[in-house]
Amino acid sequence: TFIEAAYKKYEFDLSKTAYIGKPEASVVIVEFADFECPFCNLARGIVGAALKAHGDDVVVYFKQFPLGFHKQSEKAARACIATGRQDRFWQMYDLLFDNQKQLSEPKIAQLAQSLGLNMERFNKDWNDPAVIQQVRDEKAEGDRAGVDSTPTFYINGRKYLGDKTPEDFVIAIGQAVEASKGDSK
């Protein structure tokens, strides 16, 4: 229910999850998304606005949540994780979203190559059973936390149920920052 979702706090394994910001930030945002979802593509602006407005107080973790009806999203998720092993996760993240309507295995490989990656290593990592399992684990983690659409955000473990506009999201993050300052007094 809405009330339960608003108050229930979830814990996530962030040990292998790509992030932007400072891990010690007072506000932890966990996003579950799919690279073929047009709303997830738009969410880049929402996340960017939160980071711009609240800087060092916010860290954003990106969890893979490929939807079954998006035929390339699981491959894209694996590619992003594989690219992250060569410290290019966020560059690939942008390329995948920028090209989300043209995704295919050859296109994903072309995008990886455009980043100047070691392609032998990329292909090995893209097909690594550990990478495949990480995508499955992140999806299962989202399922357990009640993710039913993408993107879904959690702010300090609580599912964000507000409007997914930059303005509303920045306000919600600001409230979380203020609450965390109150907690540390």
N, C-alpha and C positions, 0 to 999 in steps of 0.2 A: 504494500500500500504506500501511498504518498507519505504519510506520517512516518512509517517505519523507515522508508528510504531516506527521509530527511535527517533522521537521528542515528541510524545505524552507522557504525564506523567500521571500515574495512582495512585490513592490513594487506600489503602487497609485497611480494619479493622483488626488490629493486636491484638486487646484486648484479644482474646481467643486463639491466635495462638502460638504454641510451637516455641521456638527460642533457638539458641545457640549463645553465644557471649554476649556483653553488649548492652542493649536496647538503651543506649545513644550514641552508635557508630555513626560515621559520615557517614558510608555507610550501607544502609539497603538493604539486598538482600531478596527478596521474591521468594520462589521456589514453583511451583505447580507441584505435582508429583503423581504417581500411584504406589502402592506397587508391582504390578505384571509386571510393565514395566521394561524390561532389561536395557534400556537406563537410567532410573531413578536410578537403582541400580549402574550403572557406575558413575552416577553424584555424588555419595557420595565422590568419589575421587576428583572431581572438587571442590566441596564445601570445603572438607578438605584442599586442597591445598590453597584455598583463605584464609581460617581461619589461616592456618599456616604462610602464607606469610604476612598477614596484621593484625593479632591478634586483638588488642583492637579497631582498626578502623572499624571493620566489625561485623555486627550482621546478622544472617541468620534465617528467619522465614520459617516454613514449612507448606504449605497449601495443603490440600487434594484435589486431582483431579482424583477420580476414573473413569476410562474409562469403558463405558458400555460393551465392549466386553471382559473385564477381569472380570470373574465371582466372584472372591473372593476379588477384590480390595475394594469394598465398605465396606465389613465386616472387612477387614484389617484396613481401615481408621478409622472406628469406634473403633476398638480394640486399635489402637494407642492412640486415644484421651482418651479412657477410662483408659488406662494404665497411661497416663499423669496425671490423677486425683490422682494417687498414686505415682507421681513423678518418673515415669519410662518411660516417653515418648521416650527418645533417645535410651534407651536399647531395647525397643520394636521395634522401628524404625529399628535398626540394625538387630534384630532377624527376622523381617518380610522380609527385603531385603535378608538376608542370606538364608532364606527358601522360597523364592518367588515361586519356581517351585512346592512346596508341599503344598501350602496354601489350607486350608479347615477349616470349623468351628472347628472340633476337633483339628487340628494342631494349629490353632490360640490360642485356649484355653490352649493347652499344652505349647505353648510358654509363655503365660501369667503366667501360673503356675510356669514355670521354673524361673521366676523372683521373686518368693516368695511373690506374691501379695495376698491380701485378695481376694480370688476367688469369694466369695459371692458378695462383693462390685464390683469386676470387671464385673461379669455377669450382675449385675443390671445396671452398667454404660454403658456396651457394648450395652444394649438394651434401654437405656434411650432415650426418644424422643428428648431431648435437644442435645444429641450427634449425633443422626441421622440428626437432623436439622442443626447442625454445619457442618457436611459433605456436606449436600445439599447447605448450604450458601456459603461455601468455593468454591465448584464447580461452583456455579452461579457467584460468584465473578470472578473466572477465565474466565468463559464464557464472561462476560462483558468486561474483559480486553484483550480479543482476544487470550486466550490460545487455540491453535489448535493442540498441541501435548505435550507430556511429555518427559522429564522435560522442563518446561518453567521458565525462570528466569527474574526477574525485579530488576534492580539496581537503587536504589533511585527513584523508580517509573517508570523507563523507561525499556521497553522490551529489553532484551539482544538478539541481533541478530547475534552475532559472533559465531565462532566455539566453540563447547562444548568440548574443550580439556583443561586440567589443565593449560597449559601454556598460552593459549589465555584468559582464564577466569581470571587468576591471573593478567595479564596485564590490562584487562578491569577494574578489581577492583582497581588496583593501580592507574589507571587514575581517577577513581571516588574519591579515597582517596585524590589525589592531587587537584582535582577540589574542593572538600569540604574544603580543607585548604585554597584555594584561595578565597572561599566564606566567610570564617570567618575572613579575613584580613580587 
